[in-house]
Amino acid sequence: MKKPNFQSYTLLILLAAIWGSAFFNYKIVLKSFDVFTLSGGRLFFASIFSIAISLFFLSSVKIKDFFSKDYYLFFFIGLVNYAAPFTLIGIGIDKMSSGLAALLMSAGPFYAIILSHFLSDDKFNKYKFIGTCIGFSSVAVLVYDQIYITETTNLTSVLFVMSASLFYICGGMIIKKNMNKYNNETTTCFSLIWAALLMIPLTYYFYTEPDDKLFYIESFYSLIYLGVVSTAIAFYIRAIIIIKNGLVFMSQVSLLIPIFGVFFSYIFLQEKLYPSMLISLILLIVGLSILQKGYAIKEQ
């Protein structure tokens, strides 16, 4: 691993902007399509792009590995890391602002450290404990204000989005534990293909012609963007950062995603910013910063 340089930070900021932009694009897609079309379409475009990149540019991805005895792991990762969370986010975000969804999803690292403490050798230290407490306080501020005070969303939608975050964490833990013999590019490509193969039939089965939605071409463009940019390209950028600078450096993207998510929702959708969202954003960044220090101690 190399010491982070200007290029490393540029890629990190780019990745945060791409993932932060996914949330307002969800809202645009849902103007025309249902949740299953959103999830299935995103995975379709992501897998097609990943196959093309792997065939023409990534010699490290071997097609024969797709048919290896570990195919069930690629399928399971595709289900847990892509198909399930994409669908859950779509269900939840339909009844809340995209900025709120970005803040809720960005609390994922705090769920991860709790699961890691009980399921692996990655235990709490004082910085991880303090950071996690602050992180969950940011979620508490959001939930209390948005549900009980301003009443702009409901608890079910919040639980769907928070469940999606947990699925991401579980998917990452599965990859870390079981996929040591495959590189990031191979795991990403093949798990995306399996996720698409799972979701496309479900999309067809559950699809119903919406009575209350019109077709907007920008919804289709946003669907392509979510698949190609926010999924396929983003995960390849993630792999580059991990290979060059390590997982701890890459995890700092969590500090930036909520900033971009809230900013984009305000700029492109003119969504209202509540004081609780700004308070939660500050608490989230502080908590993640302290959490990063806890991880840094382990690496030393």
N, C-alpha and C positions, 0 to 999 in steps of 0.2 A: 504493500500500500504506500502511496505517495502522500506527502504533506499537501493539503488542499491549497490550490493556487487560484488565480483569477478565473481560469476556465472551470474549475471545480465549483466555485461559487456561482458562476453564470449558469451552469447546468442545474444546480440546486434551485436557484430562483426560477429558472424556466420550468422545471418540474412542478414546483409549487404553483406557479401561475396556470399551468395546464390542468392540474388536478383541482385547483380552486375554481377554474372556469367551468368545470363539469356541472356544477350545481345549477347555475342559471340556464345552462343548456338543457338540463333535465326539464325545467319548467317550459321551455320552448317546445321541446319534443312532445310533451304531454298536452299541448294545445291541439294537436292533431291525432295523436296515437294513444293507445292504451298502454298499460304498464308492461304487458308481456311483449308487445311489439317493440317497445323501448329496449327492454333487456335483450330480447332475441336479435333485434336489428343491430344493437351495439356490438354484440358478440359475433354476429355474422361479419360485419365490416372489419372488426378487429382481427378475426381469425384469417380472413382473406388477405389482409395486409401483412399479417405475420408470416403466412405461408410464402407470399411473394418475396418478402425481405429475406427469409431463411433460405429460399432457393437460389436467390441471385447474389446475396451479399454476405451471408453468414455461413461460412464453411464449417463452423463449430456445431451447427445443428444437423444431425444425421437423421434422415427419414426413417431408417431402420429402427431407431430407438422408439418411434411411435408405436411399433408393433412388438415391443419388448415385453417381458413378463411383468414390468412395472406399469402397464397400461392403466390398471385400476387406480394407481396413485395419481396419474395425470387426470383421470376422470374425477376422482375425489377432490383434487385441488380445483379443477374447473368448476365443480359444483359449489364448494365452500368459499373459494376465493373470488369467483366471478358471478356465476349464475344467481346464487342466492342473494348476495349483497346488492347486486345491480337491481334485482326485482324489489327487494325490500326498500331500497332508497326511493325507487319510483313510486311505490305505494305510499310511503311516508311523506315525501316531498310534495305530493299533490295537494296536501292539506296544510302546508306551512310555507314560509318564505325560504328561498334558496340560501339566504344568508344564515338563517337559523340552522338549516340542515348542515351547512359547512361547519358551523361551530360545534354542533353535536358530534359530527363525524370526526372532528379533529381531536376529540377527547380519547380516541382509540388507544394511544400509547399508555394511558393510565389504566385501561382495562388490561393491556398487554402485561404490564409489570405485575399486576395482581395474579394473573394466570401463570406467568413465568415463576413467580415466587412459590406457588404450590405445585407446579407441574414440571419444574426443571431446577437446575442448580443456579439459576439467575435470581438470587435472593435480594430482599430489601436491604438497603442501607439507609442512613438517616436522610440523605438527599432524595432518594427515591420515595421514601415515605412522605416527606414534607411536600415534594412535588406532586405526588398522587393526591394527597389531601386537598391541596390548592386546586388541582385539576378538577376534582369532583365538586368542589365548591363552585367552580365556574358553571358546571352543568346544573347544579341546584339553583343557581341564580336564574338561569335561562328558563328552566322548567317551571319554577314558581311564578315568574313574571308572565311568561307566555301562556300558561294554562290557567292560573288562578287569578291573576290581576288583569292583564290586558285581554285575556280570553281570545287570542288570535289563532290558537291551534288547539289540538286535543292530545290527551295522553297517549292514545293509540298510535297516532302518527309519530310522536316522539319515540315510542318504544320500537316501532318499525325501523326508524333510522338508527337508533342505538344498537338494535340487533344486527343491522348490517355492518356496523363497526366491529362488533364482536366476531362476526363471520370472517371479516378481513384478518383479524388477529389470529383466529384459529387456523385460517388458511396459511398464514405466514409461519405459524408454529409447525404445521404439517410439512411444509417445504423444508424448513430448517432441520427437522428431525429425520426425514425420510429421503430427501432428494440430493444427498451429498455427491453422488456419482454423476449427476447431470448438471450442466452449467445453467445459469439464469435464463439465457436465451432459449435453450431447449425446453426447460420447464414452462416458461411463459408461453411459447408457441404451442406446444402440445396440449397444455391445460386449457388454453383458449379454444382450440379446436374441439376438445371434448365438451367444453361448456356450450359452444355453439350447437354441436350435435344434440345436446340435451335440450336446449331452449327453443330451437327452431320448430320442432314438432309440437312443443307445448304452446308456442305462440300461435301456430296454425289451429290447434285444438280449441284454445280458449278465445280466439279472436271473434269478436262480434262487431258488426258495423255500428259505429257510435251514432246515436241520434242527435247528440248535443254538441258535436264537434265538427268544425270545418277543416278542410285540408289547407295547410299553409306550407308553402315551399321551404320557408326557413326552418320548419320543423324537421323536414327531411335532411336539410343541410346540417342541422344540429345533431341529428342521429348519426350521420356519417362522421362528423367531428368527434362525437363521443367514442365511436368505435376506433377510428384510425388514430386520432391524436390523443384523446384522454385515456385510451386503453393501450393500444399496441405501442405507439411511439413512446408514451409515458413510461411504460414498463421496461422498454429497452434503454431509455435514459436512466432509469433507476438502476438497471443492471450495470451500466457503465460506471455510475457513481460508486456503487458498492465495490466493484472490481478495483477501481483506482484509489478510492479513499476510505472504504470500509463502511460497515453497516451503521455505526454510531454517527458518523458524519452525515450519511444519507438520512438518518432519522430526524435530523434537524429540519427537514422539509415540513414537519408537523408544525413548526413555529410559524411558517409562512402561509400555509394553506388557508387558515381561517381569515387572515388579512385579505388575501386575494378573493376568497369566497364572498366575504361581506362587501368588499369594494365593488366587485363585478355585479353583485345583485343590486346594489344601489345605482350603479352607472347604467346598466343595460335594461334592468326591469323596473327602475325607480321604486324599489321596495323601501318601505319605511324602516328607518333605523331607530330602535328603541334604546333608551339608556342602559337597560339590562344587557343588551347585546354588546355594547361597548365595555361595560364592566366585566362581562364574561370573557370578552376577547383579551382584556388586560390580564385577568386572572389565569386564563389559559396559557398565554405566552410566558408569564412568570412561572407557572407550574411546569411547563415544558422545559424552560431554561434550567430550573433546578433539577429536573429529571435528567437532563443531558449531563449535568455535573456528576450525578450518581452513576451514570453509565461510563463516564470518562474515568472514574476511579477504578472501575473494573478492568479497563483496558491498560491502565498504567502498570 
